[in-house]
């Protein structure tokens, strides 16, 4: 069963997308979307992302926008944000 967001900041979706720059170097984009509003809350670009990089983006978003009830990766099951990250 897929959780569907009904309210703003209820469900954040994130994914890392890979592409190549004109010079052939690999680029990755970390995108975080509020499912209810379809607003792009963050986009971070880099050559690679560690779990620390991803957590840093979420910590910034939580401070700026509040903690969503749930976070879902494009590739993972729904997790509870409050149990994974400090407020």
N, C-alpha and C positions, 0 to 999 in steps of 0.2 A: 504494500500500500504506500503510495507516494503522498507525503505531506505537502499540502498546498497552502501557501501563505494567503491570509485574508487581510492582515494589517501590516502597516509599514514596520520594518525592522523585526519581523517575525521569523523570516527565513533568509539567510544569506547564502548565496551560491558562489562557489569559486572554482576556477579551473586554470591550469597552466597550458598555454598554447605555444607551440614551437613554430618558428619560421626561420628563414635565412635572410641576412642583410644582402645588399647589393654586392659586397665584397666576398660573400660566401660564408661569413661567420654566422654561427647559430645564435638566434635571439629567442628568448622566452618572454612571454607576457603573462603576468598573473592578473587575472580579472576577478573582481568581487562585485556581485550584482545583488540588489535587493529584489527578491522575486515578486513581491507585491506591487511595487512601483515600477519595476523593470529599470530602475536607476542604476547606473554604473557607479558604485561607491568608491572604487579604487582600480587603478591600472598601474602596475609596476613592471618595468622592462629591465631585463638583465641577461647576461650570458647563461646564468644558471640560478636556481633558487634552492637554498637549503631550507630545512624545516624552521630554522631560526629566522630566516628572511620572511617566510610566510607568517610565522607567529608575530613578527614585528609589524607587518602590515595590519594584521588583525588587532593587535594591541592599540595601534594608532586609531583605527576605525572605532574600536570600542570606546576609547577616550573621547573621540570627536562626535560619535553618533549614538552611543549606548550599545549595550550588548544584545545581539539578536537572541531570540529564544532558541533557534537551531541554526546550524551551519551544515551545508551539504556540499560535498565535492561532486564534481561531474562523475567521478569514478568511484566514490565511496558512499556508504550508507549515511543516513542522517545521524548527526551527533548532537549532544546537548552542549551548547556553547558554555554555559555556566560551569559545567564540570570539567571542561578542557582548558579554560583560560580564566585568569583572575579578573575581577571587575575593576 
